[in-house]
Amino acid sequence: MASETREWLGWRDAAEHALYGPEGFFRRTEGPAGHFRTSVHASPRYAAAVAGLLARVDRALGHPDELALVDIGAGRGELLTGVLACAAGMAEGQGSGLAERLRPYAVERAPRPPGLDPRITWLGDLGELPRDGLDGLDGFDGFDGLLFANEWLDNVPVDVAETDADGAWRRVLVAPEDGAERLGEPVGGADADWLARWWPSAGDSGDEPGLRAEIGRPRDAAWAEAVRALRSGLAVAVDYAHERGARPPFGTLTGFREGREVRPVPDGSCDLTAHVALDACAAAGEAALRGAASPSLADPSLADPSLAPVTLPQRDALRALGVEGRRPPLALATADPAAYVRALSAAGEAAELLDPAGLGGFTWLLQPTVAACGGLLGPGRADPGQGAQRLR
């Protein structure tokens, strides 16, 4: 009876409204920082590391007259604010006038926060960044610089599929008011093709019921659109991720509220997140660079090895950018107690960013759009550890 009057939606539509609708979670006054701690909020060292990567991109591009830093999923502009402060403090030789040439852009669906640095251009949605033009920017044909998406793709809503009693994949429907679920129609078309290619259990499940998968096609499209907006430079996505050979058999969809993991209910009261198939996103990004409509249409023989995307753990990426969690020497405590306390605090912040069981367990996807920006965190730049992996 009650179920007959309920509204049942696919998870993608339900999460879209719950996160980004008029009363959506990400439009709340407190912002994401009021509910969960990202690397940006954990330590100013994260913004300093991004500033260091931006400087490498700047050198690789030959110090363009205007250098863009595009922060997708910008929250309340915390990362851009931190990078601007770091850029202002760069030595002349290190930054080569970077602060004066830097053009920061925030892409965020929540309203611009009051008091934000006026140098930051606020864009309401990635959809405002078509390849051939951008409202308010005459003659725009793409950014030159660094595009950085920290914990953005996990909040791009996706549909969820589950195997039924016969082992067939069916779309999961959800009731927004309480998160109750039921199985809907069989998964078909492009979504079925995506599952077959990128979620191997979709072809190996046999008759086992109850397996779940998040259909990442909208994230692939979002990342491809982001890569297309970058005329020259480096696109970076940072998220909890999994790879084709090790997809979680029951999916990863969950909720967060006030710092705690909660049952996912798409009523606007909590964050809704699922880990990202970054390898699929990388393939979509490569296809976008080669002008293919989808990764399946991209001709591998046309791939430029210098543009191969790379993934590596955040722990290795940040170490390559100079973030270290070493404790200061005890002798400093006697020689300069205040300096020792400051150094100890900084080491604790760095350790949190590098912790493989926490923030250090994020994966970085680095996707260059020009050959000069390939390998910026590779061997010879710093010590990237053993975790770097080319995706082709």
NORJOBEL-V605317 format. One record per residue. N is the residue number from 1. SS is DSSP state (H for helix, E for strand, - for the rest). Layout:
n->N ss->SS
n->N ss->SS
//
This chain:
n->1 ss->-
n->2 ss->H
n->3 ss->H
n->4 ss->H
n->5 ss->H
n->6 ss->-
n->7 ss->-
n->8 ss->E
n->9 ss->E
n->10 ss->E
n->11 ss->H
n->12 ss->H
n->13 ss->H
n->14 ss->H
n->15 ss->H
n->16 ss->H
n->17 ss->H
n->18 ss->H
n->19 ss->H
n->20 ss->H
n->21 ss->-
n->22 ss->-
n->23 ss->-
n->24 ss->-
n->25 ss->H
n->26 ss->H
n->27 ss->H
n->28 ss->-
n->29 ss->-
n->30 ss->-
n->31 ss->-
n->32 ss->H
n->33 ss->H
n->34 ss->H
n->35 ss->-
n->36 ss->-
n->37 ss->-
n->38 ss->-
n->39 ss->H
n->40 ss->H
n->41 ss->H
n->42 ss->H
n->43 ss->-
n->44 ss->H
n->45 ss->H
n->46 ss->H
n->47 ss->H
n->48 ss->H
n->49 ss->H
n->50 ss->H
n->51 ss->H
n->52 ss->H
n->53 ss->H
n->54 ss->H
n->55 ss->H
n->56 ss->H
n->57 ss->H
n->58 ss->H
n->59 ss->H
n->60 ss->H
n->61 ss->-
n->62 ss->-
n->63 ss->-
n->64 ss->-
n->65 ss->-
n->66 ss->-
n->67 ss->E
n->68 ss->E
n->69 ss->E
n->70 ss->E
n->71 ss->E
n->72 ss->E
n->73 ss->-
n->74 ss->-
n->75 ss->-
n->76 ss->-
n->77 ss->-
n->78 ss->H
n->79 ss->H
n->80 ss->H
n->81 ss->H
n->82 ss->H
n->83 ss->H
n->84 ss->H
n->85 ss->H
n->86 ss->H
n->87 ss->H
n->88 ss->H
n->89 ss->-
n->90 ss->-
n->91 ss->-
n->92 ss->H
n->93 ss->H
n->94 ss->H
n->95 ss->H
n->96 ss->-
n->97 ss->-
n->98 ss->H
n->99 ss->H
n->100 ss->H
n->101 ss->H
n->102 ss->E
n->103 ss->E
n->104 ss->E
n->105 ss->E
n->106 ss->E
n->107 ss->E
n->108 ss->-
n->109 ss->-
n->110 ss->-
n->111 ss->-
n->112 ss->-
n->113 ss->-
n->114 ss->-
n->115 ss->-
n->116 ss->-
n->117 ss->-
n->118 ss->-
n->119 ss->-
n->120 ss->-
n->121 ss->E
n->122 ss->E
n->123 ss->E
n->124 ss->-
n->125 ss->-
n->126 ss->H
n->127 ss->H
n->128 ss->H
n->129 ss->-
n->130 ss->E
n->131 ss->-
n->132 ss->-
n->133 ss->E
n->134 ss->E
n->135 ss->-
n->136 ss->-
n->137 ss->E
n->138 ss->-
n->139 ss->-
n->140 ss->-
n->141 ss->-
n->142 ss->-
n->143 ss->E
n->144 ss->E
n->145 ss->E
n->146 ss->E
n->147 ss->E
n->148 ss->E
n->149 ss->E
n->150 ss->E
n->151 ss->-
n->152 ss->-
n->153 ss->H
n->154 ss->H
n->155 ss->H
n->156 ss->-
n->157 ss->-
n->158 ss->-
n->159 ss->E
n->160 ss->E
n->161 ss->E
n->162 ss->E
n->163 ss->E
n->164 ss->-
n->165 ss->-
n->166 ss->-
n->167 ss->-
n->168 ss->-
n->169 ss->E
n->170 ss->E
n->171 ss->E
n->172 ss->E
n->173 ss->E
n->174 ss->E
n->175 ss->E
n->176 ss->-
n->177 ss->-
n->178 ss->-
n->179 ss->-
n->180 ss->-
n->181 ss->E
n->182 ss->E
n->183 ss->E
n->184 ss->E
n->185 ss->E
n->186 ss->E
n->187 ss->-
n->188 ss->-
n->189 ss->H
n->190 ss->H
n->191 ss->H
n->192 ss->H
n->193 ss->H
n->194 ss->H
n->195 ss->H
n->196 ss->H
n->197 ss->H
n->198 ss->H
n->199 ss->-
n->200 ss->-
n->201 ss->H
n->202 ss->H
n->203 ss->H
n->204 ss->H
n->205 ss->-
n->206 ss->-
n->207 ss->-
n->208 ss->-
n->209 ss->-
n->210 ss->-
n->211 ss->-
n->212 ss->E
n->213 ss->E
n->214 ss->E
n->215 ss->E
n->216 ss->-
n->217 ss->H
n->218 ss->H
n->219 ss->H
n->220 ss->H
n->221 ss->H
n->222 ss->H
n->223 ss->H
n->224 ss->H
n->225 ss->H
n->226 ss->H
n->227 ss->H
n->228 ss->H
n->229 ss->-
n->230 ss->E
n->231 ss->E
n->232 ss->E
n->233 ss->E
n->234 ss->E
n->235 ss->E
n->236 ss->E
n->237 ss->E
n->238 ss->E
n->239 ss->E
n->240 ss->-
n->241 ss->E
n->242 ss->-
n->243 ss->-
n->244 ss->H
n->245 ss->H
n->246 ss->H
n->247 ss->-
n->248 ss->-
n->249 ss->-
n->250 ss->E
n->251 ss->-
n->252 ss->-
n->253 ss->-
n->254 ss->E
n->255 ss->E
n->256 ss->E
n->257 ss->E
n->258 ss->-
n->259 ss->-
n->260 ss->E
n->261 ss->E
n->262 ss->E
n->263 ss->-
n->264 ss->-
n->265 ss->-
n->266 ss->-
n->267 ss->-
n->268 ss->-
n->269 ss->-
n->270 ss->-
n->271 ss->E
n->272 ss->E
n->273 ss->E
n->274 ss->-
n->275 ss->-
n->276 ss->E
n->277 ss->-
n->278 ss->H
n->279 ss->H
n->280 ss->H
n->281 ss->H
n->282 ss->H
n->283 ss->H
n->284 ss->H
n->285 ss->H
n->286 ss->H
n->287 ss->H
n->288 ss->H
n->289 ss->H
n->290 ss->-
n->291 ss->-
n->292 ss->-
n->293 ss->-
n->294 ss->-
n->295 ss->H
n->296 ss->H
n->297 ss->H
n->298 ss->-
n->299 ss->-
n->300 ss->H
n->301 ss->H
n->302 ss->H
n->303 ss->-
n->304 ss->-
n->305 ss->H
n->306 ss->H
n->307 ss->H
n->308 ss->-
n->309 ss->-
n->310 ss->E
n->311 ss->E
n->312 ss->E
n->313 ss->E
n->314 ss->H
n->315 ss->H
n->316 ss->H
n->317 ss->H
n->318 ss->H
n->319 ss->H
n->320 ss->H
n->321 ss->-
n->322 ss->-
n->323 ss->-
n->324 ss->-
n->325 ss->-
n->326 ss->-
n->327 ss->-
n->328 ss->-
n->329 ss->-
n->330 ss->-
n->331 ss->H
n->332 ss->H
n->333 ss->H
n->334 ss->H
n->335 ss->H
n->336 ss->-
n->337 ss->H
n->338 ss->H
n->339 ss->H
n->340 ss->H
n->341 ss->H
n->342 ss->H
n->343 ss->H
n->344 ss->H
n->345 ss->H
n->346 ss->H
n->347 ss->H
n->348 ss->H
n->349 ss->H
n->350 ss->H
n->351 ss->H
n->352 ss->H
n->353 ss->H
n->354 ss->H
n->355 ss->-
n->356 ss->-
n->357 ss->-
n->358 ss->-
n->359 ss->H
n->360 ss->H
n->361 ss->H
n->362 ss->-
n->363 ss->E
n->364 ss->E
n->365 ss->E
n->366 ss->E
n->367 ss->E
n->368 ss->E
n->369 ss->-
n->370 ss->-
n->371 ss->H
n->372 ss->H
n->373 ss->H
n->374 ss->-
n->375 ss->-
n->376 ss->-
n->377 ss->-
n->378 ss->-
n->379 ss->E
n->380 ss->-
n->381 ss->-
n->382 ss->E
n->383 ss->-
n->384 ss->-
n->385 ss->-
n->386 ss->-
n->387 ss->-
n->388 ss->-
n->389 ss->E
n->390 ss->E
n->391 ss->-
n->392 ss->-
//
